[in-house]
């Protein structure tokens, strides 16, 4: 307790003698110097301690307690953390320095001290302030005769951030009349510094965990980037976890109402493996919680009991990661440790990261499988449709041939002076039958384009375009077109099919340029990333750009057949051929009367 202030007589209010004031000042100065020295020594010691930090917080706390005890009378030190707070709480010793001096006391401490019966530990946890007892009261913590050899105690909270991480407890074997200011300074300085160091360690650990999680994710991503086999993905994930943490990893898959193990370590216990291979119904809380919450679950200190069976006594900590398809759980990844009772934060982080990356990989694999199934089903439907179109087109030839044949017989039977309307009707029938034959031929060509295999070879597009130009020119001698050919590449493709593409595009350009005073057609190629773009531009009638998407559909026309002949199949054939070569088609026009540009792409060789 502090004495009277300066200028105040303790008895009659008289001023103290000058010599007394000097002695008191010297004593206060000595106490301050001692406190400063203690603080300095504590900080110096802790600076050395911090340099020895190896990432284990309990190792750091142990070294701090060793430094403190070295500067105090004989005694012991403990560091406690509160567990099971939801069930009343138990203070568990995490670090001990020095002997407790009593075997029974040691056993009681090791078993854990109930929260409500340990005032000495509860008070700093609740108040965030140190608590000193100069003479330890035997009824403080209901330990009775076990602590008769303890003289004085001090319990201090260890604050990490704004939260009390644990309680540092010191006990001396001699009775203190008072904890000196120097000793308090030492303890409180060390407790504050320890909290700061633990905070730094926590941040360092979090960074390491994030790096570990990233490394695990990266490793797994590299492994499963191209894998679509679910069990192969699980095996690769299990290898990542086992290598990182020295754990056993299993994967069980749902089969109806039971789960059957599909992936397990080489040294998995034989009795558990036999049961798991036969199919089992899991009932342990961790499995059920993971299934209910759809989240990872970590169990610790399971004391050799899991799923109600003593056969898993090898394992002390277990983690669960469920996998779902929609609302149905399809499997469970389980990580179990034989060597430790608690999971480190780093191990939790890696397990969570692997679980997330594996979930993504499984979803991607499932998506690939669904896409493959859909593509297979679509291909079957396309093949059936192509076969149907080919069969129908082929079968239509006979009735059309009959129509034309009997129409000709009917015309020959009628007198030459027949009614003009009758002659007109017969001509309409004949023209319609001829157009039907043209459409049938177009449909057969379209079907053959899809059905016949590609015969890939090197194709000189310049030579191909020149030959097609020469082939088309005689058909349009009355209107000489102006051709402008740019450089064209040599590409890999089916020469016969690519010739059909060029014929269709150039014939269209000539056809729709007829109304122009001087038809002009340009052909050139552009080199883009990984592909060639071949373009054909004309100065013809063009089209409304709003309907560009319809041009490459079967039987789609933007101009009436009375204006321009055609079946509406040519450009659809172009699209199919180019798609089979791995390319795309496009059509652009500024508008009606302003010409058009058609283009297609082909992969560019390396």
C-alpha positions as CSV (number, residue, x, y, z in Angstrom):
1,X,0.0,0.0,0.0
2,X,1.4,3.5,-0.9
3,X,2.3,5.9,2.0
4,X,1.1,9.5,2.5
5,X,1.9,11.9,-0.3
6,X,4.6,14.6,-0.2
7,X,4.1,17.4,2.4
8,X,1.7,15.4,4.5
9,X,2.6,14.3,8.1
10,X,1.5,10.8,8.7
11,X,0.6,11.7,12.3
12,X,0.1,15.4,13.1
13,X,0.2,16.8,9.6
14,X,3.7,18.3,10.0
15,X,6.2,18.4,7.1
16,X,8.6,15.5,7.2
17,X,12.2,16.2,8.0
18,X,14.5,17.0,5.0
19,X,16.5,13.8,5.7
20,X,13.3,11.6,5.7
21,X,12.2,13.2,2.4
22,X,15.6,12.4,0.9
23,X,15.5,8.9,2.1
24,X,12.0,8.4,0.8
25,X,12.9,9.9,-2.5
26,X,15.9,7.6,-2.8
27,X,13.8,4.6,-1.9
28,X,11.2,5.5,-4.6
29,X,14.0,6.1,-7.1
30,X,15.5,2.7,-6.2
31,X,12.1,1.0,-6.7
32,X,11.6,2.8,-10.0
33,X,15.1,1.7,-11.1
34,X,14.4,-1.8,-10.0
35,X,11.1,-1.9,-12.0
36,X,12.8,-0.4,-15.0
37,X,15.6,-3.0,-14.7
38,X,13.0,-5.8,-14.4
39,X,11.1,-4.5,-17.4
40,X,14.3,-4.2,-19.4
41,X,15.5,-7.7,-18.4
42,X,12.1,-9.1,-19.3
43,X,12.1,-7.4,-22.7
44,X,15.6,-8.4,-23.4
45,X,14.9,-12.0,-22.5
46,X,11.7,-12.0,-24.5
47,X,13.6,-10.5,-27.5
48,X,15.9,-13.5,-27.3
49,X,12.9,-15.7,-26.9
50,X,11.1,-14.2,-30.0
51,X,14.2,-14.9,-32.1
52,X,13.9,-18.6,-31.1
53,X,10.3,-18.7,-32.2
54,X,9.7,-21.8,-34.3
55,X,6.0,-21.5,-35.0
56,X,4.8,-23.6,-32.0
57,X,2.9,-21.3,-29.6
58,X,3.2,-23.8,-26.7
59,X,7.0,-23.9,-27.2
60,X,7.1,-20.1,-27.0
61,X,5.0,-20.1,-23.8
62,X,7.2,-22.7,-22.2
63,X,10.4,-20.6,-22.9
64,X,8.6,-17.5,-21.5
65,X,7.7,-19.4,-18.3
66,X,11.3,-20.6,-17.9
67,X,12.6,-17.1,-18.2
68,X,10.1,-15.8,-15.5
69,X,10.8,-18.6,-13.0
70,X,14.5,-18.0,-13.3
71,X,14.0,-14.5,-11.8
72,X,11.6,-15.6,-9.0
73,X,11.9,-17.6,-5.8
74,X,11.4,-21.4,-6.2
75,X,8.0,-22.5,-7.6
76,X,6.3,-23.8,-10.7
77,X,4.4,-22.3,-13.7
78,X,1.5,-23.5,-15.8
79,X,-0.3,-22.3,-18.9
80,X,-4.0,-23.2,-19.2
81,X,-6.6,-23.0,-21.9
82,X,-10.3,-23.4,-21.5
83,X,-12.0,-26.4,-23.2
84,X,-15.6,-27.5,-23.5
85,X,-17.0,-24.1,-22.6
86,X,-20.4,-25.2,-23.9
87,X,-20.5,-27.9,-21.2
88,X,-19.4,-25.8,-18.3
89,X,-15.7,-25.6,-19.2
90,X,-12.5,-27.3,-18.1
91,X,-9.1,-25.6,-17.7
92,X,-6.6,-27.9,-19.4
93,X,-2.8,-27.5,-18.8
94,X,-1.0,-27.0,-22.1
95,X,2.5,-26.1,-20.7
96,X,4.1,-26.9,-17.4
97,X,7.5,-25.7,-16.1
98,X,8.8,-27.1,-12.8
99,X,7.5,-29.7,-10.5
100,X,4.2,-29.2,-8.7
101,X,5.6,-30.7,-5.6
102,X,2.8,-33.1,-5.1
103,X,1.9,-36.2,-7.2
104,X,-1.8,-36.0,-6.3
105,X,-1.9,-32.3,-7.4
106,X,-0.2,-33.3,-10.6
107,X,-2.8,-35.9,-11.4
108,X,-5.6,-33.4,-10.6
109,X,-4.1,-30.7,-12.8
110,X,-3.5,-33.2,-15.7
111,X,-7.1,-34.3,-15.5
112,X,-8.3,-30.7,-15.9
113,X,-9.7,-28.2,-13.4
114,X,-13.5,-27.5,-13.6
115,X,-14.2,-23.9,-14.6
116,X,-16.6,-23.0,-11.7
117,X,-14.3,-24.5,-9.0
118,X,-11.2,-22.6,-10.0
119,X,-11.6,-19.0,-9.0
120,X,-7.8,-18.4,-9.3
121,X,-8.0,-19.1,-13.1
122,X,-11.5,-18.0,-13.8
123,X,-11.0,-14.4,-12.5
124,X,-8.3,-13.3,-15.1
125,X,-10.2,-15.0,-17.8
126,X,-13.4,-13.1,-17.0
127,X,-11.8,-9.7,-16.2
128,X,-8.8,-9.7,-18.5
129,X,-6.7,-8.5,-15.5
130,X,-4.0,-10.1,-13.4
131,X,-4.9,-11.7,-10.0
132,X,-2.4,-11.9,-7.2
133,X,-2.6,-13.8,-3.9
134,X,0.2,-13.1,-1.5
135,X,-0.8,-16.1,0.6
136,X,-2.7,-18.7,-1.4
137,X,-6.1,-19.6,0.2
138,X,-6.7,-23.3,0.3
139,X,-10.3,-22.9,-0.6
140,X,-9.7,-20.8,-3.7
141,X,-9.7,-23.7,-6.1
142,X,-11.2,-26.4,-4.0
143,X,-7.9,-28.3,-4.1
144,X,-7.6,-28.5,-0.3
145,X,-4.6,-30.3,1.2
146,X,-3.1,-30.8,-2.3
147,X,-1.8,-27.1,-2.2
148,X,-0.7,-26.7,1.4
149,X,2.9,-26.3,0.1
150,X,2.0,-23.3,-2.1
151,X,2.7,-19.9,-0.6
152,X,1.8,-17.2,-3.2
153,X,0.1,-17.3,-6.6
154,X,-0.3,-15.0,-9.6
155,X,-2.6,-15.7,-12.6
156,X,-2.4,-13.5,-15.6
157,X,-4.5,-13.5,-18.8
158,X,-2.7,-13.9,-22.1
159,X,-4.4,-11.6,-24.6
160,X,-4.1,-12.3,-28.3
161,X,-5.7,-9.4,-30.0
162,X,-8.7,-8.6,-27.9
163,X,-9.4,-12.2,-26.8
164,X,-8.1,-14.1,-23.8
165,X,-6.2,-17.0,-25.3
166,X,-5.3,-18.7,-22.0
167,X,-4.2,-18.1,-18.4
168,X,-0.6,-18.0,-17.1
169,X,-0.4,-19.3,-13.5
170,X,2.7,-19.0,-11.2
171,X,3.0,-20.5,-7.7
172,X,5.8,-20.0,-5.2
173,X,6.7,-22.4,-2.5
174,X,7.3,-19.6,0.1
175,X,4.8,-17.3,1.6
176,X,5.0,-13.8,0.1
177,X,4.0,-10.8,2.2
178,X,3.4,-9.1,-1.0
179,X,4.1,-9.4,-4.7
180,X,6.7,-6.6,-5.3
181,X,6.2,-3.9,-7.9
182,X,9.3,-5.3,-9.6
183,X,7.9,-8.8,-9.8
184,X,4.5,-7.5,-11.0
185,X,6.3,-5.5,-13.7
186,X,8.2,-8.6,-14.8
187,X,5.1,-10.8,-14.9
188,X,2.8,-8.3,-16.6
189,X,5.5,-7.2,-19.1
190,X,6.1,-10.8,-20.1
191,X,2.4,-11.6,-20.3
192,X,1.8,-8.6,-22.6
193,X,4.9,-9.4,-24.7
194,X,3.8,-13.1,-24.9
195,X,0.4,-12.0,-26.1
196,X,2.0,-9.9,-28.9
197,X,4.3,-12.7,-29.9
198,X,1.5,-15.2,-30.0
199,X,-0.5,-12.7,-32.1
200,X,2.5,-12.5,-34.5
201,X,2.8,-16.3,-34.4
202,X,-0.9,-16.6,-35.2
203,X,-0.6,-14.4,-38.2
204,X,2.5,-16.3,-39.3
205,X,0.7,-19.6,-38.9
206,X,-2.3,-18.3,-40.8
207,X,0.0,-17.2,-43.6
208,X,1.7,-20.7,-43.6
209,X,-1.7,-22.3,-43.6
210,X,-2.8,-20.2,-46.5
211,X,0.3,-21.1,-48.4
212,X,-0.1,-24.8,-47.5
213,X,-3.7,-24.7,-48.6
214,X,-2.7,-23.0,-51.9
215,X,0.1,-25.5,-52.4
216,X,-2.3,-28.4,-51.8
217,X,-4.9,-26.9,-54.1
218,X,-2.2,-26.3,-56.8
219,X,-0.8,-29.8,-56.5
220,X,-4.3,-31.3,-56.7
221,X,-5.2,-29.1,-59.6
222,X,-2.1,-30.1,-61.5
223,X,-3.0,-33.8,-60.8
224,X,-6.7,-33.6,-61.7
225,X,-6.6,-31.0,-64.4
226,X,-7.4,-33.6,-67.1
227,X,-8.8,-36.4,-65.1
228,X,-12.4,-37.4,-65.2
229,X,-12.4,-40.7,-63.4
230,X,-13.8,-40.1,-59.9
231,X,-11.8,-42.8,-58.1
232,X,-8.6,-41.6,-59.8
233,X,-9.3,-38.1,-58.5
234,X,-10.0,-39.4,-55.0
235,X,-6.7,-41.5,-55.0
236,X,-4.7,-38.5,-56.1
237,X,-6.3,-36.3,-53.3
238,X,-5.6,-39.0,-50.8
239,X,-2.0,-39.1,-51.8
240,X,-1.7,-35.3,-51.4
241,X,-3.2,-35.5,-47.8
242,X,-1.2,-38.5,-46.8
243,X,2.1,-37.0,-47.9
244,X,1.3,-33.6,-46.3
245,X,0.1,-34.9,-42.9
246,X,1.2,-38.5,-42.4
247,X,-2.5,-39.6,-42.1
248,X,-4.7,-42.4,-43.4
249,X,-7.2,-41.4,-46.0
250,X,-10.2,-43.4,-47.1
251,X,-13.1,-42.8,-49.4
252,X,-16.5,-44.5,-49.1
253,X,-19.1,-44.4,-51.8
254,X,-22.9,-44.7,-51.3
255,X,-24.5,-47.8,-52.8
256,X,-28.2,-47.7,-52.0
257,X,-28.6,-47.6,-48.2
258,X,-25.0,-48.6,-47.3
259,X,-21.5,-47.2,-47.9
260,X,-18.7,-49.2,-49.4
261,X,-15.1,-48.3,-49.2
262,X,-13.4,-47.6,-52.5
263,X,-10.1,-46.1,-51.6
264,X,-7.9,-47.0,-48.6
265,X,-4.2,-46.9,-47.5
266,X,-2.0,-49.9,-47.9
267,X,-1.7,-50.7,-44.2
268,X,-5.4,-50.2,-43.4
269,X,-6.5,-52.6,-40.6
270,X,-7.8,-55.8,-42.1
271,X,-10.9,-56.1,-39.9
272,X,-12.0,-52.6,-40.7
273,X,-11.3,-53.2,-44.4
274,X,-13.3,-56.4,-44.6
275,X,-16.3,-54.7,-42.9
276,X,-16.0,-51.6,-45.1
277,X,-15.8,-53.7,-48.3
278,X,-18.9,-55.6,-47.4
279,X,-20.8,-52.3,-46.9
280,X,-21.7,-50.6,-43.7
281,X,-24.1,-48.1,-42.2
282,X,-22.2,-45.3,-40.5
283,X,-23.7,-44.1,-37.2
284,X,-20.9,-42.0,-35.6
285,X,-21.8,-38.3,-34.9
286,X,-19.0,-36.9,-37.2
287,X,-20.2,-38.8,-40.2
288,X,-23.8,-37.8,-39.6
289,X,-22.9,-34.2,-38.9
290,X,-21.0,-33.9,-42.1
291,X,-23.9,-35.4,-44.0
292,X,-26.4,-33.1,-42.3
293,X,-24.4,-29.8,-42.6
294,X,-22.7,-30.6,-46.0
295,X,-19.5,-29.2,-44.4
296,X,-16.2,-30.6,-43.2
297,X,-16.2,-32.0,-39.7
298,X,-13.2,-32.5,-37.4
299,X,-13.2,-34.9,-34.4
300,X,-10.4,-34.8,-31.8
301,X,-9.4,-37.0,-28.8
302,X,-11.8,-39.8,-29.8
303,X,-10.1,-42.2,-27.3
304,X,-10.1,-45.1,-29.7
305,X,-13.8,-45.0,-30.3
306,X,-15.4,-44.2,-33.7
307,X,-18.8,-45.3,-35.0
308,X,-19.3,-47.1,-31.7
309,X,-16.6,-49.6,-32.6
310,X,-13.4,-50.2,-30.5
311,X,-11.6,-51.6,-33.6
312,X,-10.4,-48.1,-34.6
313,X,-8.2,-47.7,-31.5
314,X,-5.4,-46.8,-33.9
315,X,-6.9,-43.4,-34.6
316,X,-7.0,-40.4,-32.3
317,X,-8.4,-37.6,-34.6
318,X,-10.6,-37.9,-37.6
319,X,-11.9,-35.5,-40.3
320,X,-14.8,-35.9,-42.7
321,X,-15.5,-34.3,-46.1
322,X,-18.8,-35.1,-47.7
323,X,-19.5,-35.0,-51.4
324,X,-22.9,-34.4,-52.9
325,X,-24.7,-34.5,-56.3
326,X,-27.7,-32.3,-55.9
327,X,-29.3,-33.2,-52.6
328,X,-27.9,-36.7,-52.4
329,X,-24.6,-37.4,-50.6
330,X,-22.6,-39.7,-52.9
331,X,-19.4,-40.2,-50.9
332,X,-17.3,-39.4,-47.8
333,X,-13.6,-38.6,-47.7
334,X,-12.1,-39.5,-44.2
335,X,-8.7,-38.4,-42.9
336,X,-7.6,-40.1,-39.7
337,X,-4.4,-39.6,-37.6
338,X,-2.7,-42.4,-35.6
339,X,-0.1,-40.1,-34.0
340,X,-2.0,-37.0,-32.7
341,X,-5.2,-36.3,-30.7
342,X,-5.8,-32.8,-32.1
343,X,-5.7,-31.3,-35.6
344,X,-3.3,-28.3,-36.1
345,X,-4.8,-25.3,-37.9
346,X,-2.5,-25.9,-40.8
347,X,-3.8,-29.5,-41.2
348,X,-7.4,-28.3,-41.1
349,X,-6.7,-25.7,-43.7
350,X,-5.1,-28.2,-46.1
351,X,-7.9,-30.7,-45.6
352,X,-10.5,-27.9,-46.3
353,X,-8.5,-26.7,-49.4
354,X,-8.2,-30.3,-50.8
355,X,-11.9,-30.9,-50.1
356,X,-12.9,-27.7,-52.0
357,X,-10.6,-28.4,-54.9
358,X,-11.7,-32.0,-55.0
359,X,-15.3,-30.9,-55.0
360,X,-14.7,-28.7,-58.0
361,X,-12.8,-31.4,-59.8
362,X,-15.6,-33.9,-59.2
363,X,-18.2,-31.4,-60.3
364,X,-16.1,-30.8,-63.5
365,X,-15.7,-34.5,-64.0
366,X,-19.4,-35.1,-63.6
367,X,-20.0,-32.2,-66.0
368,X,-17.7,-33.8,-68.6
369,X,-19.4,-37.1,-68.2
370,X,-22.8,-35.6,-68.6
371,X,-21.6,-33.7,-71.6
372,X,-20.1,-36.9,-73.1
373,X,-23.4,-38.7,-72.5
374,X,-25.3,-35.8,-74.1
375,X,-23.0,-35.7,-77.0
376,X,-23.3,-39.4,-77.5
377,X,-27.1,-39.2,-77.3
378,X,-27.1,-36.2,-79.7
379,X,-24.8,-38.0,-82.1
380,X,-27.1,-41.0,-82.1
381,X,-30.1,-38.6,-82.8
382,X,-28.1,-36.9,-85.6
383,X,-27.1,-40.2,-87.2
384,X,-30.7,-41.4,-87.1
385,X,-31.9,-38.0,-88.5
386,X,-29.2,-38.2,-91.3
387,X,-30.2,-41.7,-92.1
388,X,-33.9,-40.7,-92.1
389,X,-33.2,-37.7,-94.4
390,X,-31.1,-39.9,-96.7
391,X,-33.7,-42.6,-96.9
392,X,-36.6,-40.2,-97.4
393,X,-34.7,-38.2,-100.0
394,X,-33.8,-41.4,-101.8
395,X,-37.3,-42.8,-101.6
396,X,-38.9,-39.6,-102.9
397,X,-37.2,-40.0,-106.3
398,X,-39.6,-42.7,-107.4
399,X,-42.9,-40.8,-106.8
400,X,-41.4,-37.6,-108.4
401,X,-40.2,-39.6,-111.4
402,X,-43.7,-41.1,-111.7
403,X,-45.2,-37.6,-111.5
404,X,-43.0,-36.3,-114.3
405,X,-43.4,-39.5,-116.4
406,X,-47.2,-39.5,-116.2
407,X,-47.4,-35.8,-116.7
408,X,-45.5,-36.2,-120.0
409,X,-47.8,-39.1,-121.0
410,X,-50.8,-37.0,-120.2
411,X,-49.4,-34.1,-122.3
412,X,-48.9,-36.5,-125.2
413,X,-52.4,-37.7,-125.1
414,X,-54.0,-34.3,-125.2
415,X,-54.7,-32.7,-128.6
416,X,-52.3,-30.1,-129.9
417,X,-55.1,-27.5,-129.8
418,X,-55.6,-28.0,-126.1
419,X,-56.9,-25.4,-123.8
420,X,-54.1,-22.9,-122.8
421,X,-55.0,-23.3,-119.2
422,X,-54.5,-27.0,-119.4
423,X,-51.1,-26.5,-120.9
424,X,-50.2,-24.1,-118.1
425,X,-51.3,-26.5,-115.4
426,X,-49.2,-29.3,-116.9
427,X,-46.2,-27.0,-117.0
428,X,-46.7,-26.0,-113.4
429,X,-46.8,-29.7,-112.4
430,X,-43.6,-30.4,-114.5
431,X,-41.7,-27.4,-113.0
432,X,-42.7,-28.4,-109.5
433,X,-41.6,-31.9,-110.0
434,X,-38.3,-30.7,-111.4
435,X,-37.8,-28.4,-108.4
436,X,-38.6,-31.3,-106.1
437,X,-35.8,-33.3,-107.8
438,X,-33.5,-30.4,-107.3
439,X,-34.4,-30.2,-103.6
440,X,-33.9,-34.0,-103.3
441,X,-30.5,-33.7,-104.8
442,X,-29.6,-30.9,-102.4
443,X,-30.8,-32.9,-99.4
444,X,-28.7,-35.9,-100.5
445,X,-25.7,-33.7,-101.0
446,X,-26.2,-32.3,-97.5
447,X,-26.5,-35.8,-96.0
448,X,-23.4,-37.1,-97.8
449,X,-21.5,-34.1,-96.6
450,X,-22.0,-35.3,-93.0
451,X,-21.7,-39.0,-93.6
452,X,-18.6,-39.3,-95.7
453,X,-15.3,-39.4,-93.9
454,X,-12.8,-36.6,-94.2
455,X,-9.8,-37.3,-96.4
456,X,-7.3,-34.7,-95.1
457,X,-4.5,-33.5,-97.3
458,X,-2.6,-30.3,-98.1
459,X,-4.9,-28.1,-100.2
460,X,-3.6,-25.0,-102.1
461,X,-6.6,-22.6,-101.8
462,X,-5.2,-20.3,-104.5
463,X,-5.2,-23.1,-107.0
464,X,-8.6,-24.3,-105.8
465,X,-10.2,-20.9,-106.1
466,X,-8.7,-20.3,-109.6
467,X,-10.1,-23.6,-110.9
468,X,-13.6,-22.9,-109.5
469,X,-13.5,-19.4,-111.0
470,X,-12.7,-20.9,-114.4
471,X,-15.5,-23.4,-113.9
472,X,-18.1,-20.8,-113.1
473,X,-17.2,-18.1,-115.6
474,X,-18.7,-19.8,-118.7
475,X,-22.1,-19.9,-117.0
476,X,-22.1,-16.1,-116.7
477,X,-20.5,-15.0,-120.0
478,X,-23.1,-12.4,-120.6
479,X,-22.1,-10.6,-117.5
480,X,-18.3,-10.5,-117.1
481,X,-17.4,-10.1,-113.4
482,X,-14.3,-8.3,-112.1
483,X,-12.3,-10.7,-110.0
484,X,-9.8,-9.6,-107.4
485,X,-7.8,-12.4,-105.8
486,X,-5.5,-11.8,-102.8
487,X,-2.9,-14.2,-101.4
488,X,-4.4,-17.5,-100.2
489,X,-2.7,-20.1,-98.0
490,X,-2.2,-23.8,-98.2
491,X,-4.4,-25.5,-95.6
492,X,-5.1,-29.0,-94.3
493,X,-8.5,-30.4,-95.3
494,X,-10.6,-32.5,-97.5
495,X,-10.0,-31.2,-101.0
496,X,-13.4,-32.3,-102.4
497,X,-15.4,-30.8,-99.5
498,X,-13.5,-27.6,-99.5
499,X,-14.1,-27.3,-103.2
500,X,-17.9,-27.4,-102.5
501,X,-17.4,-24.6,-100.0
502,X,-15.6,-22.4,-102.6
503,X,-18.1,-23.3,-105.3
504,X,-21.1,-22.3,-103.1
505,X,-19.6,-19.0,-101.9
506,X,-18.4,-17.9,-105.4
507,X,-21.6,-19.0,-107.1
508,X,-23.6,-17.1,-104.6
509,X,-21.4,-14.0,-105.1
510,X,-21.9,-14.1,-108.8
511,X,-25.7,-14.8,-108.5
512,X,-26.4,-12.0,-106.2
513,X,-24.1,-9.5,-108.0
514,X,-26.1,-9.8,-111.3
515,X,-28.1,-6.6,-110.7
516,X,-24.9,-4.6,-110.4
517,X,-23.6,-2.7,-113.4
518,X,-20.2,-4.2,-113.0
519,X,-20.1,-7.2,-110.7
520,X,-17.0,-7.3,-108.5
521,X,-15.9,-10.2,-106.4
522,X,-12.9,-10.1,-104.0
523,X,-11.3,-13.1,-102.4
524,X,-8.5,-12.9,-99.8
525,X,-7.2,-14.5,-96.6
526,X,-6.3,-13.1,-93.2
527,X,-4.0,-14.7,-90.7
528,X,-5.3,-14.7,-87.1
529,X,-4.2,-16.4,-83.9
530,X,-4.2,-20.2,-84.7
531,X,-6.4,-19.9,-87.8
532,X,-6.9,-18.6,-91.3
533,X,-9.9,-16.5,-92.2
534,X,-10.9,-16.7,-95.9
535,X,-13.3,-13.9,-97.1
536,X,-15.4,-13.5,-100.2
537,X,-16.9,-10.0,-100.8
538,X,-19.3,-9.0,-103.5
539,X,-21.1,-5.7,-104.5
540,X,-24.4,-7.4,-105.0
541,X,-27.9,-7.0,-103.5
542,X,-26.7,-7.6,-99.9
543,X,-29.2,-8.5,-97.1
544,X,-30.7,-7.1,-94.0
545,X,-28.1,-7.7,-91.3
546,X,-30.8,-8.5,-88.7
547,X,-31.4,-11.8,-90.4
548,X,-27.7,-12.8,-90.9
549,X,-28.2,-15.8,-88.6
550,X,-30.7,-17.4,-90.9
551,X,-28.5,-17.6,-93.9
552,X,-26.7,-20.8,-92.9
553,X,-29.9,-22.7,-92.0
554,X,-31.3,-25.5,-94.2
555,X,-33.9,-24.1,-96.7
556,X,-33.4,-20.6,-95.3
557,X,-33.6,-17.8,-97.9
558,X,-33.7,-14.0,-97.6
559,X,-34.7,-13.5,-101.2
560,X,-37.7,-14.9,-103.1
561,X,-37.0,-17.7,-105.5
562,X,-38.6,-15.7,-108.3
563,X,-35.7,-13.2,-107.9
564,X,-32.8,-15.6,-107.4
565,X,-32.8,-19.3,-108.1
566,X,-31.6,-21.8,-105.4
567,X,-32.6,-24.3,-102.8
568,X,-31.5,-22.7,-99.6
569,X,-29.2,-25.7,-98.9
570,X,-25.9,-24.5,-100.3
571,X,-24.9,-22.3,-97.3
572,X,-26.1,-24.9,-94.8
573,X,-23.7,-27.3,-96.6
574,X,-20.9,-24.8,-96.3
575,X,-21.5,-24.5,-92.5
576,X,-21.4,-28.3,-92.1
577,X,-18.2,-28.7,-94.1
578,X,-16.4,-25.9,-92.3
579,X,-17.6,-27.2,-88.9
580,X,-16.2,-30.6,-89.7
581,X,-12.9,-29.0,-90.4
582,X,-12.9,-27.2,-87.0
583,X,-13.8,-23.8,-88.3
584,X,-16.7,-21.2,-88.2
585,X,-18.7,-19.4,-90.8
586,X,-20.0,-15.8,-90.9
587,X,-21.9,-13.4,-93.1
588,X,-22.0,-9.6,-92.9
589,X,-23.7,-6.9,-95.0
590,X,-24.1,-3.1,-94.5
591,X,-27.7,-3.5,-95.7
592,X,-29.8,-4.3,-98.7
593,X,-28.2,-3.0,-101.9
594,X,-24.7,-2.7,-100.4
595,X,-23.1,-6.1,-101.1
596,X,-22.1,-8.8,-98.6
597,X,-19.0,-10.5,-97.2
598,X,-19.0,-14.2,-96.4
599,X,-16.2,-15.8,-94.5
600,X,-15.0,-19.1,-93.0
601,X,-12.1,-20.1,-90.8
602,X,-9.8,-23.0,-90.9
603,X,-7.2,-24.1,-88.3
604,X,-3.7,-22.9,-89.1
605,X,-1.0,-25.6,-88.9
606,X,1.9,-25.1,-86.4
